[in-house]
Protein backbone atom coordinates (compact mmCIF):
# COMPACT_ATOMS: atom_id res chain seq x y z
CA UNK A 1 0.00 0.00 0.00
CA UNK A 2 1.34 3.48 -0.84
CA UNK A 3 2.00 5.90 1.99
CA UNK A 4 -0.84 8.38 2.60
CA UNK A 5 0.41 11.79 3.77
CA UNK A 6 -1.44 14.54 5.57
CA UNK A 7 -0.19 17.23 3.19
CA UNK A 8 1.83 17.70 0.04
CA UNK A 9 3.91 20.39 -1.62
CA UNK A 10 2.51 20.02 -5.13
CA UNK A 11 2.03 23.25 -7.06
CA UNK A 12 0.64 21.49 -10.14
CA UNK A 13 -0.21 18.01 -11.38
CA UNK A 14 -0.60 17.49 -15.13
CA UNK A 15 -1.92 14.59 -17.18
CA UNK A 16 -1.70 14.76 -20.95
CA UNK A 17 -3.07 12.35 -23.54
CA UNK A 18 -2.01 12.84 -27.17
CA UNK A 19 -3.88 11.30 -30.09
CA UNK A 20 -3.99 11.58 -33.89
CA UNK A 21 -5.37 14.89 -35.15
CA UNK A 22 -9.16 15.14 -34.94
CA UNK A 23 -10.10 17.29 -37.92
CA UNK A 24 -13.48 18.24 -36.43
CA UNK A 25 -11.71 20.08 -33.64
CA UNK A 26 -9.96 22.22 -36.22
CA UNK A 27 -13.23 23.13 -37.90
CA UNK A 28 -15.83 23.47 -35.15
CA UNK A 29 -16.18 24.38 -31.51
CA UNK A 30 -16.50 21.51 -29.01
CA UNK A 31 -20.04 22.42 -27.95
CA UNK A 32 -21.15 18.90 -27.02
CA UNK A 33 -17.94 18.27 -25.08
CA UNK A 34 -18.38 21.52 -23.16
CA UNK A 35 -21.98 20.72 -22.25
CA UNK A 36 -21.12 17.19 -21.10
CA UNK A 37 -18.47 18.31 -18.57
CA UNK A 38 -20.01 21.63 -17.51
CA UNK A 39 -21.14 20.21 -14.17
CA UNK A 40 -17.50 19.96 -13.05
CA UNK A 41 -15.95 22.51 -15.41
CA UNK A 42 -18.48 25.34 -15.78
CA UNK A 43 -16.07 28.07 -16.91
CA UNK A 44 -14.89 28.02 -20.52
CA UNK A 45 -12.20 30.04 -22.29
CA UNK A 46 -11.29 29.97 -25.96
CA UNK A 47 -7.63 30.63 -26.75
CA UNK A 48 -4.93 30.14 -29.33
CA UNK A 49 -2.26 27.62 -28.45
CA UNK A 50 0.92 26.50 -30.18
CA UNK A 51 1.14 23.05 -31.69
CA UNK A 52 4.53 21.44 -31.27
CA UNK A 53 6.21 18.28 -32.45
CA UNK A 54 7.86 16.34 -29.61
CA UNK A 55 10.58 14.05 -31.01
CA UNK A 56 11.23 10.91 -28.94
CA UNK A 57 8.69 12.09 -26.38
CA UNK A 58 11.05 14.67 -24.89
CA UNK A 59 9.28 18.01 -24.24
CA UNK A 60 12.66 19.77 -24.12
CA UNK A 61 13.18 18.98 -27.79
CA UNK A 62 9.78 20.28 -28.89
CA UNK A 63 9.62 22.00 -32.27
CA UNK A 64 6.89 24.59 -32.82
CA UNK A 65 4.74 23.87 -35.87
CA UNK A 66 1.85 26.35 -35.97
CA UNK A 67 -0.79 28.09 -33.81
CA UNK A 68 -3.98 26.12 -33.11
CA UNK A 69 -7.27 26.76 -31.36
CA UNK A 70 -7.59 25.42 -27.85
CA UNK A 71 -10.43 25.39 -25.37
CA UNK A 72 -9.96 25.61 -21.61
CA UNK A 73 -12.58 24.36 -19.17
CA UNK A 74 -12.15 25.45 -15.54
CA UNK A 75 -13.71 24.46 -12.25
CA UNK A 76 -15.50 27.18 -10.30
CA UNK A 77 -12.44 27.88 -8.14
CA UNK A 78 -10.16 27.89 -11.23
CA UNK A 79 -7.87 25.35 -9.54
CA UNK A 80 -8.50 22.59 -12.09
CA UNK A 81 -8.35 23.00 -15.85
CA UNK A 82 -9.08 20.69 -18.76
CA UNK A 83 -7.60 21.82 -22.09
CA UNK A 84 -8.77 20.36 -25.39
CA UNK A 85 -6.88 20.75 -28.64
CA UNK A 86 -7.26 18.89 -31.91
CA UNK A 87 -4.57 16.35 -30.92
CA UNK A 88 -4.43 16.43 -27.10
CA UNK A 89 -6.39 16.48 -23.86
CA UNK A 90 -4.66 17.98 -20.81
CA UNK A 91 -5.83 18.04 -17.20
CA UNK A 92 -4.11 20.30 -14.66
CA UNK A 93 -4.77 20.40 -10.93
CA UNK A 94 -3.28 23.16 -8.76
CA UNK A 95 -5.13 21.94 -5.69
CA UNK A 96 -4.18 18.27 -5.83
CA UNK A 97 -5.18 16.14 -2.84
CA UNK A 98 -4.95 12.51 -3.94
CA UNK A 99 -4.71 10.45 -7.10
CA UNK A 100 -8.17 8.88 -6.97
CA UNK A 101 -9.88 12.27 -7.18
CA UNK A 102 -7.53 13.47 -9.91
CA UNK A 103 -8.13 10.28 -11.88
CA UNK A 104 -11.91 10.78 -11.76
CA UNK A 105 -11.63 14.28 -13.23
CA UNK A 106 -9.43 12.96 -16.01
CA UNK A 107 -11.72 10.00 -16.68
CA UNK A 108 -14.72 12.30 -16.99
CA UNK A 109 -13.04 14.32 -19.71
CA UNK A 110 -11.43 11.36 -21.46
CA UNK A 111 -14.70 9.40 -21.52
CA UNK A 112 -16.51 12.31 -23.16
CA UNK A 113 -13.67 12.71 -25.64
CA UNK A 114 -14.04 9.05 -26.64
CA UNK A 115 -17.81 9.22 -26.92
CA UNK A 116 -17.88 12.36 -29.04
CA UNK A 117 -14.70 12.29 -31.15
CA UNK A 118 -13.64 8.61 -31.21
CA UNK A 119 -9.83 8.93 -31.33
CA UNK A 120 -8.44 5.60 -32.61
CA UNK A 121 -5.53 5.41 -30.13
CA UNK A 122 -3.58 7.44 -27.60
CA UNK A 123 -0.08 7.97 -28.95
CA UNK A 124 1.45 9.42 -25.80
CA UNK A 125 0.29 9.44 -22.17
CA UNK A 126 2.06 11.50 -19.53
CA UNK A 127 1.68 12.27 -15.83
CA UNK A 128 3.72 15.03 -14.20
CA UNK A 129 4.06 16.04 -10.54
CA UNK A 130 5.59 19.45 -9.77
CA UNK A 131 6.66 19.85 -6.12
CA UNK A 132 7.98 22.98 -4.43
CA UNK A 133 9.13 22.59 -0.82
CA UNK A 134 9.53 25.82 1.16
CA UNK A 135 11.27 25.89 4.54
CA UNK A 136 11.15 29.06 6.60
CA UNK A 137 14.54 28.93 8.31
CA UNK A 138 18.09 27.91 7.51
CA UNK A 139 20.45 28.16 4.57
CA UNK A 140 18.89 27.81 1.11
CA UNK A 141 21.66 25.32 0.34
CA UNK A 142 21.17 23.07 3.37
CA UNK A 143 18.88 20.19 2.39
CA UNK A 144 20.48 17.41 4.38
CA UNK A 145 17.78 15.02 5.53
CA UNK A 146 15.22 16.43 3.11
CA UNK A 147 16.51 14.82 -0.08
CA UNK A 148 18.61 11.93 -1.29
CA UNK A 149 22.26 12.87 -0.92
CA UNK A 150 22.91 12.31 -4.63
CA UNK A 151 20.55 15.20 -5.48
CA UNK A 152 22.22 17.74 -3.18
CA UNK A 153 25.91 16.80 -3.11
CA UNK A 154 26.70 19.60 -5.59
CA UNK A 155 25.45 22.24 -3.15
CA UNK A 156 28.79 22.08 -1.33
CA UNK A 157 30.42 23.72 -4.35
CA UNK A 158 32.53 26.73 -3.36
CA UNK A 159 30.39 29.35 -5.12
CA UNK A 160 27.01 28.28 -3.76
CA UNK A 161 26.40 31.58 -1.98
CA UNK A 162 26.63 33.47 -5.30
CA UNK A 163 24.55 30.97 -7.22
CA UNK A 164 21.68 32.42 -9.28
CA UNK A 165 20.15 29.25 -10.69
CA UNK A 166 20.34 25.59 -9.75
CA UNK A 167 18.60 23.45 -12.37
CA UNK A 168 19.28 19.79 -13.07
CA UNK A 169 17.67 17.21 -15.34
CA UNK A 170 18.04 13.44 -15.29
CA UNK A 171 16.33 11.16 -17.80
CA UNK A 172 15.92 7.43 -17.29
CA UNK A 173 13.55 4.54 -18.01
CA UNK A 174 11.65 2.26 -15.69
CA UNK A 175 10.22 -1.06 -16.87
CA UNK A 176 6.95 0.69 -17.78
CA UNK A 177 7.68 4.32 -18.54
CA UNK A 178 10.17 7.02 -19.44
CA UNK A 179 11.01 9.54 -16.72
CA UNK A 180 12.27 13.12 -16.82
CA UNK A 181 13.35 14.24 -13.34
CA UNK A 182 14.06 17.93 -12.83
CA UNK A 183 15.31 19.21 -9.49
CA UNK A 184 17.25 21.96 -7.79
CA UNK A 185 17.13 24.92 -5.44
CA UNK A 186 14.36 27.23 -6.64
CA UNK A 187 14.93 30.93 -7.17
CA UNK A 188 11.88 33.08 -7.82
CA UNK A 189 14.03 36.24 -7.75
CA UNK A 190 16.35 35.62 -10.73
CA UNK A 191 18.72 37.34 -11.57
CA UNK A 192 19.29 38.03 -7.87
CA UNK A 193 21.27 35.34 -6.02
CA UNK A 194 19.37 32.53 -4.31
CA UNK A 195 18.22 33.67 -0.87
CA UNK A 196 15.08 31.64 -0.04
CA UNK A 197 15.07 28.05 1.14
CA UNK A 198 12.98 26.43 -1.59
CA UNK A 199 13.55 23.20 -3.51
CA UNK A 200 11.77 22.06 -6.67
CA UNK A 201 11.21 18.42 -7.55
CA UNK A 202 9.52 17.85 -10.91
CA UNK A 203 8.72 14.25 -11.88
CA UNK A 204 7.41 13.65 -15.41
CA UNK A 205 6.55 10.04 -16.34
CA UNK A 206 5.27 9.18 -19.80
CA UNK A 207 4.55 6.37 -22.24
CA UNK A 208 5.13 6.97 -25.94
CA UNK A 209 3.32 4.15 -27.68
CA UNK A 210 -0.01 3.44 -29.36
CA UNK A 211 -2.39 2.69 -26.50
CA UNK A 212 -5.83 1.23 -27.08
CA UNK A 213 -8.42 3.42 -25.38
CA UNK A 214 -9.62 0.77 -22.88
CA UNK A 215 -6.03 0.48 -21.59
CA UNK A 216 -5.48 4.16 -20.88
CA UNK A 217 -6.86 4.11 -17.34
CA UNK A 218 -4.66 1.19 -16.29
CA UNK A 219 -1.58 2.76 -17.86
CA UNK A 220 -2.31 6.05 -16.09
CA UNK A 221 -2.33 4.21 -12.77
CA UNK A 222 1.01 2.65 -13.68
CA UNK A 223 2.45 6.08 -14.40
CA UNK A 224 1.26 7.23 -10.99
CA UNK A 225 2.94 4.24 -9.33
CA UNK A 226 6.20 5.00 -11.13
CA UNK A 227 6.02 8.68 -10.16
CA UNK A 228 5.40 7.77 -6.51
CA UNK A 229 8.36 5.38 -6.53
CA UNK A 230 10.64 8.08 -7.93
CA UNK A 231 9.36 10.62 -5.41
CA UNK A 232 9.89 8.31 -2.45
CA UNK A 233 13.43 7.59 -3.66
CA UNK A 234 14.23 11.30 -3.96
CA UNK A 235 12.97 12.56 -0.60
CA UNK A 236 14.50 12.09 2.84
CA UNK A 237 13.10 11.63 6.32
CA UNK A 238 12.76 15.37 7.04
CA UNK A 239 10.56 16.01 3.97
CA UNK A 240 8.59 12.86 4.71
CA UNK A 241 8.05 13.88 8.34
CA UNK A 242 6.60 17.28 7.36
CA UNK A 243 4.08 15.56 5.07
CA UNK A 244 3.15 12.97 7.67
CA UNK A 245 2.48 15.64 10.29
CA UNK A 246 0.07 17.43 7.97
C-alpha positions in Angstrom: 0.0 0.0 0.0 1.3 3.5 -0.8 2.0 5.9 2.0 -0.8 8.4 2.6 0.4 11.8 3.8 -1.4 14.5 5.6 -0.2 17.2 3.2 1.8 17.7 0.0 3.9 20.4 -1.6 2.5 20.0 -5.1 2.0 23.2 -7.1 0.6 21.5 -10.1 -0.2 18.0 -11.4 -0.6 17.5 -15.1 -1.9 14.6 -17.2 -1.7 14.8 -21.0 -3.1 12.3 -23.5 -2.0 12.8 -27.2 -3.9 11.3 -30.1 -4.0 11.6 -33.9 -5.4 14.9 -35.1 -9.2 15.1 -34.9 -10.1 17.3 -37.9 -13.5 18.2 -36.4 -11.7 20.1 -33.6 -10.0 22.2 -36.2 -13.2 23.1 -37.9 -15.8 23.5 -35.1 -16.2 24.4 -31.5 -16.5 21.5 -29.0 -20.0 22.4 -28.0 -21.2 18.9 -27.0 -17.9 18.3 -25.1 -18.4 21.5 -23.2 -22.0 20.7 -22.2 -21.1 17.2 -21.1 -18.5 18.3 -18.6 -20.0 21.6 -17.5 -21.1 20.2 -14.2 -17.5 20.0 -13.0 -16.0 22.5 -15.4 -18.5 25.3 -15.8 -16.1 28.1 -16.9 -14.9 28.0 -20.5 -12.2 30.0 -22.3 -11.3 30.0 -26.0 -7.6 30.6 -26.7 -4.9 30.1 -29.3 -2.3 27.6 -28.5 0.9 26.5 -30.2 1.1 23.1 -31.7 4.5 21.4 -31.3 6.2 18.3 -32.4 7.9 16.3 -29.6 10.6 14.0 -31.0 11.2 10.9 -28.9 8.7 12.1 -26.4 11.1 14.7 -24.9 9.3 18.0 -24.2 12.7 19.8 -24.1 13.2 19.0 -27.8 9.8 20.3 -28.9 9.6 22.0 -32.3 6.9 24.6 -32.8 4.7 23.9 -35.9 1.9 26.4 -36.0 -0.8 28.1 -33.8 -4.0 26.1 -33.1 -7.3 26.8 -31.4 -7.6 25.4 -27.9 -10.4 25.4 -25.4 -10.0 25.6 -21.6 -12.6 24.4 -19.2 -12.1 25.4 -15.5 -13.7 24.5 -12.3 -15.5 27.2 -10.3 -12.4 27.9 -8.1 -10.2 27.9 -11.2 -7.9 25.3 -9.5 -8.5 22.6 -12.1 -8.4 23.0 -15.8 -9.1 20.7 -18.8 -7.6 21.8 -22.1 -8.8 20.4 -25.4 -6.9 20.8 -28.6 -7.3 18.9 -31.9 -4.6 16.4 -30.9 -4.4 16.4 -27.1 -6.4 16.5 -23.9 -4.7 18.0 -20.8 -5.8 18.0 -17.2 -4.1 20.3 -14.7 -4.8 20.4 -10.9 -3.3 23.2 -8.8 -5.1 21.9 -5.7 -4.2 18.3 -5.8 -5.2 16.1 -2.8 -4.9 12.5 -3.9 -4.7 10.4 -7.1 -8.2 8.9 -7.0 -9.9 12.3 -7.2 -7.5 13.5 -9.9 -8.1 10.3 -11.9 -11.9 10.8 -11.8 -11.6 14.3 -13.2 -9.4 13.0 -16.0 -11.7 10.0 -16.7 -14.7 12.3 -17.0 -13.0 14.3 -19.7 -11.4 11.4 -21.5 -14.7 9.4 -21.5 -16.5 12.3 -23.2 -13.7 12.7 -25.6 -14.0 9.0 -26.6 -17.8 9.2 -26.9 -17.9 12.4 -29.0 -14.7 12.3 -31.2 -13.6 8.6 -31.2 -9.8 8.9 -31.3 -8.4 5.6 -32.6 -5.5 5.4 -30.1 -3.6 7.4 -27.6 -0.1 8.0 -29.0 1.4 9.4 -25.8 0.3 9.4 -22.2 2.1 11.5 -19.5 1.7 12.3 -15.8 3.7 15.0 -14.2 4.1 16.0 -10.5 5.6 19.4 -9.8 6.7 19.8 -6.1 8.0 23.0 -4.4 9.1 22.6 -0.8 9.5 25.8 1.2 11.3 25.9 4.5 11.1 29.1 6.6 14.5 28.9 8.3 18.1 27.9 7.5 20.5 28.2 4.6 18.9 27.8 1.1 21.7 25.3 0.3 21.2 23.1 3.4 18.9 20.2 2.4 20.5 17.4 4.4 17.8 15.0 5.5 15.2 16.4 3.1 16.5 14.8 -0.1 18.6 11.9 -1.3 22.3 12.9 -0.9 22.9 12.3 -4.6 20.6 15.2 -5.5 22.2 17.7 -3.2 25.9 16.8 -3.1 26.7 19.6 -5.6 25.5 22.2 -3.1 28.8 22.1 -1.3 30.4 23.7 -4.4 32.5 26.7 -3.4 30.4 29.4 -5.1 27.0 28.3 -3.8 26.4 31.6 -2.0 26.6 33.5 -5.3 24.5 31.0 -7.2 21.7 32.4 -9.3 20.2 29.2 -10.7 20.3 25.6 -9.8 18.6 23.5 -12.4 19.3 19.8 -13.1 17.7 17.2 -15.3 18.0 13.4 -15.3 16.3 11.2 -17.8 15.9 7.4 -17.3 13.6 4.5 -18.0 11.6 2.3 -15.7 10.2 -1.1 -16.9 7.0 0.7 -17.8 7.7 4.3 -18.5 10.2 7.0 -19.4 11.0 9.5 -16.7 12.3 13.1 -16.8 13.4 14.2 -13.3 14.1 17.9 -12.8 15.3 19.2 -9.5 17.2 22.0 -7.8 17.1 24.9 -5.4 14.4 27.2 -6.6 14.9 30.9 -7.2 11.9 33.1 -7.8 14.0 36.2 -7.7 16.3 35.6 -10.7 18.7 37.3 -11.6 19.3 38.0 -7.9 21.3 35.3 -6.0 19.4 32.5 -4.3 18.2 33.7 -0.9 15.1 31.6 0.0 15.1 28.1 1.1 13.0 26.4 -1.6 13.6 23.2 -3.5 11.8 22.1 -6.7 11.2 18.4 -7.5 9.5 17.8 -10.9 8.7 14.2 -11.9 7.4 13.6 -15.4 6.5 10.0 -16.3 5.3 9.2 -19.8 4.5 6.4 -22.2 5.1 7.0 -25.9 3.3 4.1 -27.7 0.0 3.4 -29.4 -2.4 2.7 -26.5 -5.8 1.2 -27.1 -8.4 3.4 -25.4 -9.6 0.8 -22.9 -6.0 0.5 -21.6 -5.5 4.2 -20.9 -6.9 4.1 -17.3 -4.7 1.2 -16.3 -1.6 2.8 -17.9 -2.3 6.1 -16.1 -2.3 4.2 -12.8 1.0 2.7 -13.7 2.5 6.1 -14.4 1.3 7.2 -11.0 2.9 4.2 -9.3 6.2 5.0 -11.1 6.0 8.7 -10.2 5.4 7.8 -6.5 8.4 5.4 -6.5 10.6 8.1 -7.9 9.4 10.6 -5.4 9.9 8.3 -2.5 13.4 7.6 -3.7 14.2 11.3 -4.0 13.0 12.6 -0.6 14.5 12.1 2.8 13.1 11.6 6.3 12.8 15.4 7.0 10.6 16.0 4.0 8.6 12.9 4.7 8.1 13.9 8.3 6.6 17.3 7.4 4.1 15.6 5.1 3.2 13.0 7.7 2.5 15.6 10.3 0.1 17.4 8.0 
